Amino acid sequence: MKQKEENLHMKHQSRHGSSHSHSSTLGVSIQEESPAIGDHYQPPSRRSHRAPKVKEPKVDLPYFHGKDDVEGYLDWEIKVEQIFACHQVSEERKVSLATLSFQSHAMYW
């Protein structure tokens, strides 16, 4: 009898779209959780609330081989300065980035 009453109560509530808590005459609390029209389940966000990291742009520099070519060095230096200005590279990073492009004899400077 108790089961039959609960089943009837649940059918009635589901037809009317109620999401309220009701007590039956036998003192049993029934929670109906049918969503209203337009409600959608949204899972909790998995993102942590950390400060976003600023990703610096990739800077590709021309290689410098360190040969006895003054004009080659000056051309390389001007090109590197243009790239640094374009990418707004900070003064602190310029030396370390420039040395990454050294090849051959220039790596030992």
C-alpha positions as a Markdown table, in Angstrom:
| # | Residue | x | y | z |
|---|---|---|---|---|
| 1 | Met | 0.0 | 0.0 | 0.0 |
| 2 | Lys | 2.8 | 2.4 | 0.9 |
| 3 | Gln | 4.7 | 1.6 | -2.3 |
| 4 | Lys | 1.5 | 2.1 | -4.4 |
| 5 | Glu | 0.9 | 5.5 | -2.7 |
| 6 | Glu | 4.4 | 6.7 | -3.4 |
| 7 | Asn | 4.2 | 5.6 | -7.0 |
| 8 | Leu | 1.0 | 7.5 | -7.6 |
| 9 | His | 2.4 | 10.5 | -5.9 |
| 10 | Met | 5.5 | 10.4 | -8.1 |
| 11 | Lys | 3.5 | 10.0 | -11.3 |
| 12 | His | 1.3 | 13.0 | -10.3 |
| 13 | Gln | 4.3 | 15.2 | -9.6 |
| 14 | Ser | 6.1 | 14.3 | -12.8 |
| 15 | Arg | 3.1 | 15.2 | -14.9 |
| 16 | His | 2.9 | 18.6 | -13.3 |
| 17 | Gly | 6.7 | 19.3 | -13.5 |
| 18 | Ser | 7.1 | 20.1 | -9.8 |
| 19 | Ser | 10.4 | 20.1 | -8.1 |
| 20 | His | 9.2 | 20.5 | -4.6 |
| 21 | Ser | 9.6 | 18.3 | -1.5 |
| 22 | His | 6.3 | 16.7 | -0.3 |
| 23 | Ser | 5.4 | 14.6 | 2.7 |
| 24 | Ser | 3.1 | 11.6 | 2.2 |
| 25 | Thr | 0.4 | 10.8 | 4.7 |
| 26 | Leu | 2.7 | 8.1 | 6.2 |
| 27 | Gly | 5.4 | 10.7 | 7.1 |
| 28 | Val | 7.8 | 9.7 | 4.2 |
| 29 | Ser | 9.5 | 12.7 | 2.6 |
| 30 | Ile | 9.7 | 12.5 | -1.2 |
| 31 | Gln | 12.0 | 14.7 | -3.2 |
| 32 | Glu | 11.1 | 15.2 | -6.8 |
| 33 | Glu | 13.9 | 16.7 | -8.9 |
| 34 | Ser | 12.4 | 17.0 | -12.4 |
| 35 | Pro | 14.0 | 20.1 | -14.1 |
| 36 | Ala | 11.8 | 22.8 | -15.4 |
| 37 | Ile | 11.6 | 23.5 | -19.1 |
| 38 | Gly | 14.8 | 25.3 | -20.3 |
| 39 | Asp | 16.9 | 24.1 | -17.4 |
| 40 | His | 20.1 | 22.3 | -18.5 |
| 41 | Tyr | 22.7 | 20.4 | -16.6 |
| 42 | Gln | 26.0 | 22.2 | -16.4 |
| 43 | Pro | 28.9 | 20.2 | -15.0 |
| 44 | Pro | 31.2 | 22.1 | -12.6 |
| 45 | Ser | 34.1 | 23.8 | -14.2 |
| 46 | Arg | 37.4 | 21.8 | -14.1 |
| 47 | Arg | 39.5 | 24.9 | -14.5 |
| 48 | Ser | 41.3 | 26.0 | -11.4 |
| 49 | His | 41.2 | 29.7 | -10.5 |
| 50 | Arg | 44.8 | 30.4 | -11.1 |
| 51 | Ala | 46.1 | 33.6 | -12.6 |
| 52 | Pro | 46.6 | 33.1 | -16.3 |
| 53 | Lys | 50.1 | 32.8 | -17.5 |
| 54 | Val | 51.2 | 35.3 | -20.1 |
| 55 | Lys | 52.5 | 33.3 | -23.0 |
| 56 | Glu | 55.4 | 35.0 | -24.7 |
| 57 | Pro | 55.5 | 34.8 | -28.5 |
| 58 | Lys | 58.0 | 32.5 | -30.2 |
| 59 | Val | 60.9 | 34.5 | -31.5 |
| 60 | Asp | 62.8 | 33.0 | -34.4 |
| 61 | Leu | 66.2 | 34.7 | -34.9 |
| 62 | Pro | 68.6 | 34.3 | -37.9 |
| 63 | Tyr | 71.7 | 32.2 | -37.1 |
| 64 | Phe | 75.0 | 33.9 | -36.5 |
| 65 | His | 78.1 | 31.9 | -37.2 |
| 66 | Gly | 80.8 | 34.4 | -35.9 |
| 67 | Lys | 82.9 | 34.6 | -39.0 |
| 68 | Asp | 85.3 | 37.5 | -39.7 |
| 69 | Asp | 82.6 | 39.3 | -41.7 |
| 70 | Val | 81.8 | 42.7 | -40.1 |
| 71 | Glu | 79.0 | 43.5 | -42.6 |
| 72 | Gly | 77.4 | 40.1 | -41.9 |
| 73 | Tyr | 77.5 | 40.8 | -38.2 |
| 74 | Leu | 76.0 | 44.3 | -38.6 |
| 75 | Asp | 73.2 | 42.9 | -40.8 |
| 76 | Trp | 72.5 | 40.2 | -38.3 |
| 77 | Glu | 72.4 | 42.7 | -35.4 |
| 78 | Ile | 70.0 | 45.0 | -37.3 |
| 79 | Lys | 67.7 | 42.1 | -38.1 |
| 80 | Val | 67.7 | 40.9 | -34.5 |
| 81 | Glu | 66.9 | 44.4 | -33.2 |
| 82 | Gln | 64.0 | 44.6 | -35.7 |
| 83 | Ile | 62.6 | 41.3 | -34.5 |
| 84 | Phe | 63.0 | 42.2 | -30.8 |
| 85 | Ala | 61.2 | 45.5 | -31.4 |
| 86 | Cys | 58.4 | 43.7 | -33.4 |
| 87 | His | 57.8 | 41.2 | -30.6 |
| 88 | Gln | 58.4 | 43.7 | -27.8 |
| 89 | Val | 61.1 | 41.6 | -26.2 |
| 90 | Ser | 62.2 | 42.9 | -22.8 |
| 91 | Glu | 65.8 | 44.0 | -22.2 |
| 92 | Glu | 66.3 | 41.1 | -19.7 |
| 93 | Arg | 65.5 | 38.5 | -22.4 |
| 94 | Lys | 67.4 | 40.0 | -25.4 |
| 95 | Val | 70.9 | 38.6 | -24.5 |
| 96 | Ser | 69.7 | 35.1 | -23.7 |
| 97 | Leu | 67.6 | 34.9 | -26.9 |
| 98 | Ala | 70.4 | 36.3 | -29.1 |
| 99 | Thr | 72.9 | 33.8 | -27.8 |
| 100 | Leu | 70.6 | 31.0 | -28.8 |
| 101 | Ser | 71.1 | 31.9 | -32.4 |
| 102 | Phe | 74.9 | 31.6 | -32.2 |
| 103 | Gln | 76.4 | 28.8 | -34.3 |
| 104 | Ser | 79.8 | 27.4 | -34.8 |
| 105 | His | 82.6 | 29.8 | -33.5 |
| 106 | Ala | 80.1 | 32.3 | -32.1 |
| 107 | Met | 79.0 | 29.8 | -29.5 |
| 108 | Tyr | 82.4 | 30.1 | -27.8 |
| 109 | Trp | 82.4 | 33.9 | -27.5 |
